[in-house]
Amino acid sequence: MQCLFRFGQSSTSHHSPLSLTRAPSAPFRGNNLLILYKEGISCVIFRGTHTGRQALQTRIRYFRKARGLTPTELAESLGTTAATVSRLETADMTLSTGWLERIAQALDVGVTDLISSGRESLVCQAELRPGGLVASLTEAIPLAPALAEGARDPVALRVAQELGPYSAGDLLIADLVQVEEATALPGRDCLVSNAENRRLFGRLAFLEGRECLVVPPEAGAAALKLSDVKKVAPVVALIRRFPSVSRPRSGK
């Protein structure tokens, strides 16, 4: 199932950078795509990110060949043509979640197995805490590399507790860029770090040279200043788990 949602523009105040606070219930900025997967994961992909998103690459051809199937044989099991299978394998046509589910079933693999990120591994090693503070986890959390498809240099954060629009347990995927490349990022939720490896998270309210202000996610939170900024990482995806929905069978 795939659902599209449009979020409103940010209402964070900009009247005085040194006294910025987080606006209550400030929404995400820009247009986002929300995909609901049957296994209970919702993934919000932030379109139009600083790094941009390339066409979705898949491993359909890899698993088709591993199963010893020709394009025609896979097409027959999908009820389509070999030409369509070829276009799906090369991303020449839009690959919806419906197609992913059908192909995964035909090849006897998981949907996430079909999505290639070009990475062998991805781990979450940090946690977002109140006040925009970012702390290292005592034990890294392994993640599916496909979750970072929208990032060139991904970093993952786990949200410790409900913080503004974020829920406890949310995973945030951010894309690290050098501060010189971050001039277009004010107004975005970002992870920022300096030469001393101090890390803060929040709405990037001000960035000039190597000085920045970020506003933590909580409503009413005051802006935090960070000097000698080296890297900025805008959030490009939010992954949220939700309980599965059980529906009674008809007639019961």
Phi and psi in degrees as a GROMACS rama.xvg file:
@    title "Ramachandran Plot"
@    xaxis  label "Phi"
@    yaxis  label "Psi"
@TYPE xy
-130.372  131.029  GLN-2
-127.646  141.504  CYS-3
-108.406  135.496  LEU-4
-132.322  145.275  PHE-5
-115.077  125.729  ARG-6
-96.1092  149.515  PHE-7
-72.3225  174.541  GLY-8
-77.0161  155.549  GLN-9
-62.6735  141.51  SER-10
-110.565  17.0289  SER-11
-60.9651  135.229  THR-12
-69.9707  146.462  SER-13
-128.272  19.5051  HIS-14
-71.6151  -29.6867  HIS-15
-152.055  108.156  SER-16
-52.9473  -36.1604  PRO-17
-77.7801  -10.8529  LEU-18
-121.11  22.8076  SER-19
-64.0245  140.065  LEU-20
-131.712  158.75  THR-21
-75.2874  128.832  ARG-22
-70.9463  141.326  ALA-23
-57.3091  132.902  PRO-24
54.666  36.6523  SER-25
-61.9838  122.782  ALA-26
-77.0053  170.622  PRO-27
-67.7285  152.744  PHE-28
-96.2232  131.437  ARG-29
96.5215  -172.415  GLY-30
-98.4017  132.801  ASN-31
-126.273  155.27  ASN-32
-110.001  124.862  LEU-33
-110.289  119.776  LEU-34
-113.866  125.509  ILE-35
-101.377  118.028  LEU-36
-97.8236  146.933  TYR-37
-60.4867  -29.2904  LYS-38
-77.0249  2.57393  GLU-39
96.0893  33.3123  GLY-40
-125.762  129.752  ILE-41
-109.091  132.975  SER-42
-123.684  116.28  CYS-43
-96.8928  114.224  VAL-44
-99.0027  123.377  ILE-45
-83.732  103.385  PHE-46
-71.8071  158.745  ARG-47
63.0669  37.9706  GLY-48
-73.6332  171.124  THR-49
-58.8317  -39.5765  HIS-50
-87.6446  -15.9028  THR-51
77.2516  166.299  GLY-52
-123.84  131.702  ARG-53
-87.9626  172.238  GLN-54
-58.7387  141.82  ALA-55
-64.4749  121.169  LEU-56
-94.8268  143.968  GLN-57
-129.749  173.374  THR-58
-113.92  29.7441  ARG-59
-59.4804  -47.9176  ILE-60
-62.9337  -40.0409  ARG-61
-58.5302  -49.7088  TYR-62
-73.4414  -31.4942  PHE-63
-61.1125  -47.1339  ARG-64
-67.8228  -35.8432  LYS-65
-63.6659  -28.767  ALA-66
-88.322  -0.271758  ARG-67
71.1861  29.2492  GLY-68
-103.183  143.333  LEU-69
-87.0155  162.971  THR-70
-55.6672  -36.119  PRO-71
-65.9803  -42.2407  THR-72
-66.1426  -41.5453  GLU-73
-66.3047  -39.2765  LEU-74
-60.5233  -40.3407  ALA-75
-62.5633  -40.165  GLU-76
-70.8373  -22.3045  SER-77
-94.6398  -10.0437  LEU-78
72.3963  35.5907  GLY-79
-137.382  -161.601  THR-80
-109.402  161.29  THR-81
-63.3813  -33.4728  ALA-82
-64.2675  -39.0688  ALA-83
-66.5752  -40.9476  THR-84
-59.4537  -42.9677  VAL-85
-60.9256  -42.1764  SER-86
-67.4151  -35.6608  ARG-87
-67.1108  -38.0328  LEU-88
-68.53  -31.891  GLU-89
-101.634  7.62439  THR-90
62.2547  29.0295  ALA-91
-81.942  -8.0236  ASP-92
-136.275  157.246  MET-93
-62.5172  128.964  THR-94
-103.804  99.6565  LEU-95
-80.5481  168.566  SER-96
-64.3202  -29.483  THR-97
-62.4289  -45.1391  GLY-98
-63.2369  -43.4344  TRP-99
-57.6971  -43.9664  LEU-100
-65.4243  -41.9178  GLU-101
-65.2647  -44.3715  ARG-102
-67.6177  -41.7648  ILE-103
-59.7141  -40.6523  ALA-104
-66.4291  -41.0478  GLN-105
-66.2603  -33.7634  ALA-106
-95.2862  -1.89775  LEU-107
59.2895  49.3393  ASP-108
-135.041  170.771  VAL-109
-81.1989  155.372  GLY-110
-58.3039  -43.9103  VAL-111
-66.6493  -22.6264  THR-112
-66.9227  -24.9559  ASP-113
-80.654  -17.7123  LEU-114
-92.9794  120.799  ILE-115
-100.694  129.592  SER-116
-105.504  -6.51516  SER-117
77.8001  9.22807  GLY-118
-122.161  149.204  ARG-119
-87.6584  -23.1694  GLU-120
-155.774  159.431  SER-121
-151.154  130.899  LEU-122
-131.25  150.951  VAL-123
-100.645  120.991  CYS-124
-119.722  6.39048  GLN-125
-138.813  159.149  ALA-126
-132.358  134.657  GLU-127
-87.8404  126.881  LEU-128
-121.502  169.488  ARG-129
-54.4993  151.996  PRO-130
78.3094  14.7299  GLY-131
75.0515  10.8181  GLY-132
-81.037  143.082  LEU-133
-121.931  123.504  VAL-134
-121.476  151.723  ALA-135
-75.0156  142.297  SER-136
-81.3767  146.413  LEU-137
-70.0734  -26.2981  THR-138
-137.362  124.211  GLU-139
-67.2271  149.098  ALA-140
-107.344  116.364  ILE-141
-71.971  138.988  PRO-142
-128.249  159.335  LEU-143
-68.6592  125.798  ALA-144
-54.8454  -28.188  PRO-145
-62.6579  -20.8018  ALA-146
-66.5283  -20.0735  LEU-147
-102.414  25.8895  ALA-148
-58.6589  -28.3326  GLU-149
-88.8361  9.21333  GLY-150
-127.896  142.037  ALA-151
-82.5718  -39.738  ARG-152
-131.718  78.7864  ASP-153
-77.3249  149.033  PRO-154
-137.307  137.717  VAL-155
-111.257  140.707  ALA-156
-125.509  138.445  LEU-157
-100.8  136.295  ARG-158
-86.5039  123.208  VAL-159
-71.9322  -37.4632  ALA-160
-154.796  172.599  GLN-161
-60.1545  122.956  GLU-162
-136.543  100.229  LEU-163
59.0418  -123.108  GLY-164
-77.2231  -8.24467  PRO-165
-96.0699  144.689  TYR-166
-105.231  156.569  SER-167
-58.7373  131.567  ALA-168
92.6711  -9.82364  GLY-169
-58.5133  146.977  ASP-170
-112.014  129.744  LEU-171
-110.274  128.89  LEU-172
-105.314  120.52  ILE-173
-116.72  159.624  ALA-174
-117.732  109.175  ASP-175
-68.6168  130.499  LEU-176
-134.885  157.034  VAL-177
-69.2238  151.069  GLN-178
-59.1524  -29.8264  VAL-179
-65.0988  -22.0661  GLU-180
-94.5619  2.40851  GLU-181
-101.037  16.4613  ALA-182
-65.0252  -23.0414  THR-183
-94.9034  7.72486  ALA-184
-94.7828  -14.6644  LEU-185
-52.9036  136.64  PRO-186
99.8491  -8.578  GLY-187
-103.665  149.896  ARG-188
-73.309  125.462  ASP-189
-139.183  154.393  CYS-190
-97.3119  128.538  LEU-191
-122.345  147.345  VAL-192
-143.451  153.461  SER-193
-117.445  -173.572  ASN-194
-63.6826  -25.3452  ALA-195
-91.6312  10.7619  GLU-196
63.5013  27.0646  ASN-197
-78.6737  131.729  ARG-198
-121.987  136.561  ARG-199
-133.407  157.118  LEU-200
-135.055  139.755  PHE-201
163.25  -175.231  GLY-202
-66.828  122.925  ARG-203
-73.889  106.273  LEU-204
-93.1757  -28.3948  ALA-205
-154.528  134.048  PHE-206
-147.446  116.454  LEU-207
-142.538  119.015  GLU-208
64.4673  -119.926  GLY-209
-115.523  23.6571  ARG-210
-112.203  137.087  GLU-211
-145.828  161.46  CYS-212
-125.26  134.063  LEU-213
-125.986  145.512  VAL-214
-109.242  113.726  VAL-215
-54.8784  160.053  PRO-216
-65.3908  -25.9892  PRO-217
-67.3516  143.893  GLU-218
-61.1182  133.75  ALA-219
82.2236  0.362933  GLY-220
-69.0459  139.007  ALA-221
-82.2811  152.248  ALA-222
-66.4184  146.481  ALA-223
-113.942  139.661  LEU-224
-101.54  139.991  LYS-225
-133.918  130.248  LEU-226
-106.519  161.442  SER-227
55.8409  44.8297  ASP-228
-66.0734  133.646  VAL-229
-107.956  -40.1722  LYS-230
-136.897  147.498  LYS-231
-129.119  135.977  VAL-232
-129.791  101.391  ALA-233
-71.1709  143.918  PRO-234
-68.3722  128.84  VAL-235
-114.026  -14.0756  VAL-236
-156.503  147.535  ALA-237
-124.738  127.006  LEU-238
-114.037  122.275  ILE-239
-126.773  130.166  ARG-240
-91.0514  142.887  ARG-241
-137.505  154.016  PHE-242
-65.0263  142.669  PRO-243
-67.5682  150.288  SER-244
-100.626  122.168  VAL-245
-99.38  127.679  SER-246
-112.579  132.082  ARG-247
-67.2415  146.122  PRO-248
-68.6051  149.917  ARG-249
-59.74  137.893  SER-250
88.7564  1.00268  GLY-251
